[in-house]
Amino acid sequence: MPFRRFFDRGGKETARSEQITENPEMVEEAAPVDEAVVEETEDESAEVIEHDEADWTTRARAVLPTGASTGSKRSEALYGAADANGPTHFARAVGCRLTDVDGNEYLDCTMALGAVALGYAEPNVIRAVVDAIAAGNVSALSSYLEVDVAERLCGVIPCADRVQFLKTGAEAMAAAVRLARSYTARDVVIGCGYFGWLDWCSDEVLGVPAGVKDVFRRVPFDDVAALERAVTDAGDQLAAIVIEPVVERLPSTEWVARARELATSAGAVLVFDEIKTGFRLRTGGYQAYADVVPDLAAFGKAMANGFPLSAVVGDRDVMDAARRTWISSTLASEASALAAAAAVLSWHDQVDVCDSLWHIGAEMRRAVSAAIEASGVAGITVDGVDPMWMLRFDRPERERRFLELAATNGVLFKRGAYNYAALAHDEDALRDLERGASGALVELRDEEAGG
Ligand SMILES: Cc1ncc(COP(=O)(O)O)c(C=O)c1O
């Protein structure tokens, strides 16, 4: 099993799976980790961060307007309440475990909102990043890695003839929409899913011009009739149909096939947002899984295993609209994240990472389901697809309390959204997951019985 003993609990690389260690190239890549990196990751003293007076949560609230620059890492988002009793800041993360600023260790099921699918501080990735930084992260010229990684993406993503790198998922999706509008010389975009925080799709958010609603029209997930109506309404103004292909479950093949047909017949661009599904369902994303090829797609998150990189990729004619509009970012081609992506691509070249993620995710679900069943607590279900699964609660108060209790039992789950499998979730992690979930559920059951 690729996940067996990927990292030990202290974060040092241990015996890897036979599948991986048998591969000479990966062994060679894995072996000589830079000494400085090893010293840094082995420095246990870094685990407790000295601080006085107010705790980090309080200090964060005083200086960061929402308490956390990543919305999903606010206390409210993590646990369901600003004053929740759970960790908010980490000092160290290795494999699938993190250590908070007070030195407590947790098994992490969230994997940084899906940004990491190998494991935190994965040695090959870290070594590639350190080498890239040491060689000068940026200069007057583009890094050669931009070309190298773009070529490799074209080799693994079905729709990709061309690539444009950016830094965030939101940027890549905004670029996809800019390209679609430039290519079609039309404005209306039909969308289903979450595409990030930028204006073009933030139809329900304060601070966004009302006009956004005229040109961005939401449709429900997996609803063929609603999609057909929206396409008819858009008429000859339809620039793009933009779909997040997995929203808590896989869509029907009918919906996705209809989106493909409707976009083609309307002369519009079909865009898949593969920010979560890329390098997870399959290396090439949902399009590789379902064998439906969009015109454009956006990738990010697991593509660079936690380093900031996204890409819009797609058909050469649509992508070449970039020559007629403007898409650019100063650090889009900085070398560190590209080096991380190159290391991730090497993993995917050598072993079937995504197959392992499906398997490991299924095991995680089984462990949590077993804990739920054994506890006898009703009203909690395990949903989603195996590489990205979620817990559903019948009551928000119950969810909040469970998440707090899970944290005190050493496990961090994602509130209201996906938990993600990573290669680093090894057999020890699965055992600790079941144990932590059981502990939390038994305490929850007893509290509810007592209250
Ligand atoms: C499907 C999807 N698209 C876009 C984004 C936005 O990505 P980012 O937060 O990197 O801007 C996300 C983030 O969760 C996402 O899940």
The ligand as an SDF file (V2000), in Angstrom:
LIG
                    3D

 16 16  0  0  0  0  0  0  0  0999 V2000
  -13.5490   24.4240   -6.8860 C   0  0  0  0  0  0  0  0  0  0  0  0
  -12.7730   25.6190   -6.4050 C   0  0  0  0  0  0  0  0  0  0  0  0
  -12.5110   26.6110   -7.2640 N   0  0  0  0  0  0  0  0  0  0  0  0
  -11.8290   27.7040   -6.8910 C   0  0  0  0  0  0  0  0  0  0  0  0
  -11.3720   27.8310   -5.6070 C   0  0  0  0  0  0  0  0  0  0  0  0
  -10.6160   29.0500   -5.2070 C   0  0  0  0  0  0  0  0  0  0  0  0
   -9.2840   28.7100   -4.9920 O   0  0  0  0  0  0  0  0  0  0  0  0
   -8.3500   29.6860   -4.1190 P   0  0  0  0  0  0  0  0  0  0  0  0
   -8.9090   29.6650   -2.7320 O   0  0  0  0  0  0  0  0  0  0  0  0
   -6.9950   29.0690   -4.2480 O   0  0  0  0  0  0  0  0  0  0  0  0
   -8.4320   31.0290   -4.7540 O   0  0  0  0  0  0  0  0  0  0  0  0
  -11.6190   26.8140   -4.6740 C   0  0  0  0  0  0  0  0  0  0  0  0
  -11.1540   26.9320   -3.2910 C   0  0  0  0  0  0  0  0  0  0  0  0
  -11.5490   26.2200   -2.4020 O   0  0  0  0  0  0  0  0  0  0  0  0
  -12.3320   25.6850   -5.1010 C   0  0  0  0  0  0  0  0  0  0  0  0
  -12.5840   24.6760   -4.2480 O   0  0  0  0  0  0  0  0  0  0  0  0
  1  2  1  0
  2  3  1  0
  2 15  2  0
  3  4  2  0
  4  5  1  0
  5  6  1  0
  5 12  2  0
  6  7  1  0
  7  8  1  0
  8  9  2  0
  8 10  1  0
  8 11  1  0
 12 13  1  0
 12 15  1  0
 13 14  2  0
 15 16  1  0
M  END
$$$$
